[in-house]
Amino acid sequence: MKVGAFGLSLPLWLVVGLAASAHEGHDHGAPPPPVSASIAPRFESSSDAFELVGVFRDGKLTLHLDRFIGNHPVTDAEIEIETPAGPQKARPVAGGSFQIDAPFAVSPGSHELIATVTSGGEIDVLTAALVIPPDEPGKAKPGASDLAQRMPDGAVFVPKATQRILGLANLKVERAPHPHVTTLPGRIVPDPNASGVVQASVAGRVSAPPGGFRRLGTRVRAGDILAIVQPAISTADLVSQAQQIRELEQQVALVSRRLERYRQVTAGTVTRAQVEDAELELAGLQARRQAVERIQREPEPLLAPVDGVLAAANVVAGQMADPNAILFQIVDPDRLWVEALSYAGVTVGDRGSAVLPDGRALNLAFEGAGLSDRNQAVPLHFSIPVREAGLRLGQLVTVTMATGRHQDGIAVPRASVIRAANGTMLVYEQSNPERFVPREVRVEPLDAERLIVLSGLEPGKRIVTTGAELLHQVR
């Protein structure tokens, strides 16, 4: 319950009344059953803003204050406790908790407490009762610390100190209409407008350019020399070229002699046009001979077609390169696409999302769909508007996209849903500050970061969003 500043000073009759009506208007679940005799005596109290857990051990009462929604520790609050021995102001201790001396709790029985919590501009009054059981012969005494354990009914008891180590967080869920989606297999592909491959046009032997081969991941610019290919000429081609050279040399010799005779005869016998024709014919034959010789020895430089990063290199010095074989692949890591395969007709929207194998999510923008089937599937292309580090070509992803229909359900983060040993899907509901109850649910994908719960979970419940997998390992 929320009170104003006047709530800091409470008369005795109001204190008694508050203690008698603990949790009035804040029904956040029944107190959990006893866990184990080794667990120290404790109390818990909740409101719409805070939840407070007190643990009595060695004459001191340790207080753990957290947000009711989110389960985040509140370390900057001021807590004043009205105890049977009088009011006390809690002092901060290591780990983000608070502590007061509790000599009143040495005697067995129920001890009524009222806590006034002030945090920022919020003031809240929480009431609770600390029950100290009587000593019984042969009964186990509480240990130096409380241990997380699974109860016989399947619920999990996790002390607040352990919750903070595990980083448990919660979220209050509500039912609402959500778009119906379908999941498609996909993979990372390069943007065709920002990628390229390098191939040899003729067969030949590969050699390194000046400075050596570029390393993978190196940035290159369009026109950079990546490798040099020395054309490989077969014996038959060499014989043919040698024969062609001899024929050209013979023709060069004949035209040279004719041109020489033209120049030696007296003026008027040979026209100027005949001399010029012979000179042009000789120059053409000599150029053809030089071209045939150059084909035998001129290497082919392999140039980068676009700016980008060297993503693949399949060359070593001395390697024989086949024509049209891909020797280098260059991509721009800032411009990658996702290609998904749709095996059924779906309504394609402007947006989609994808989940990487490590759980990361990608927002996608639809670019286009193919008009021909590929292995009985229609390829769909999506661009990635925001660059995500660590993407690799060919990396498999799961694409989710809307079908145009809607369905009612509860949206939860993917990290909240875990698969049990029997194959069922579970979420953990935080029913009390230190009690977590597993709920079997039926889920479907919603987007890259969320699932939709269709049954098994009621609206308004708090479910674990961070640390659910660790919570499930408690035995």
Phi, psi and omega in degrees: 000142181265138178227166177274192183294335182293345181289353181287335180241108188246132175292162186298319182294329178287324177300314181296320180294318178296319180296325181285339182243045180301140178069016178297121181083000180228070181274092182251028176113150179287154178301144181288153177291164178303144183264299185199152179293342180278354179273132182294151176303145185205166171224161176215147180210144185224153171224186179291343183251320187231162165224137187237131177237129177244135182237124181262124178204132175056043175076007180234149179249111179268129184250130176245116182249127181225161172289139180295317176258118182111329180062027180274136180297142175252108186255350184254020183270165170246129184237125175244125185252126172269110184249167175301338179265005180116170182287148176220145174261124183290141179255141178294144175230173181300146179091005178082018179253183180229166183206147172224158172283138185229064177294335179295335184274004179291325180276141179296157178129185181260126183244114182282135182229147174230124181249128174255116185254127176237120180220113183063237178262009183258139173230128183224144177246123181241135181243149180196171177232127176265115183260121177254115181287152177288153177289135178233136178300135179081355180277138182295143178267150177302142180280185181291338178209157179272142182248141174293143182205156178264134182276165179301331180277004179095345177290160183242128174264123180230113178301153182302321180298321178289324178302321181289327175293318180283345181071035182291133176227155182231172180211135176276126188255151178224152178272138181201160176287138180225153179293141175281134185235162173236153180253139182229144173285142181211175178208159179281130179229159178283152172291122182298340178271359182221033180210166179193165177236157179242125181228154174271136180279337179227159176289141180184179181262133185273137173225159184283146175283174175303128183097351178089174179291147176286144177280155176299140181088356180284140176281136179232160177243155180302130180098350177294140178277120182261331180195168178232134180246120175270115185302139177261125183247129180286167181298319180297320179293322179297317179297317180296318180293323178296318179295320180294324178294318179296319178297319179293321178297321179296318179292323177298318180296318181295316181291325179296317180294319181296318179295324179294320179294321179300324183282340183270340182286162182289154180299139179099341179281319179244134181282161179295328180296321179296321179295315181296321178298319179293320179296317178296319179297319179295316179298321179295318179295319179295322178294321178296320180295318179295324179294319179295321178291324182292326178301327183289331189234353185276122179283164178250117176281136177264117187253146175290127182279336183218166171282144178164202181247139179288107184268332181211141178217121183239055182224148168219157180297134180089356181290143174270119182265130176274149177300140178070004175284137181281114181263325179224149173231131183239131179226158173260111183296344178276353182225084178243156180239168172238129176252121179247154180245121180257118180267002177215154180296125179230155175276118184270125177263184180282341186231158175203184177210161182219150178244127177279162180302332180272007176094352179291151183250146178235133170274136185238151174240127184292134180248325181170164179232147180284153178262357178235146181285148173234108185055047179063028177223152179263122178284136177240136181248135177230140173266159179252100186298323183251126182295136176241125182291149174087008178282143180232147177296137181085355180296132183280141178222164174248118184262135174242137180212150184287146178259355180100348178261166180232156177211150179275140178182183180249119180278129179226153176296150179299327181292344180282337186259126179235158180260124179284173182296331180272006176094351179284157178264136185232148163233154179253123177266132175272095182279331178221168182306326182237022183231131181233128185247126178285139178235125175284132184226161172248123187234159172223157178295147175242310172202193185293338185247348186227156169242159177249127178271119182268332179201158177101354182221133181267147176296154178086356180275156176261123179243155181284128179253333179232128178092011181297322180295320177292322179298324182290342181276352181290133180236000000 
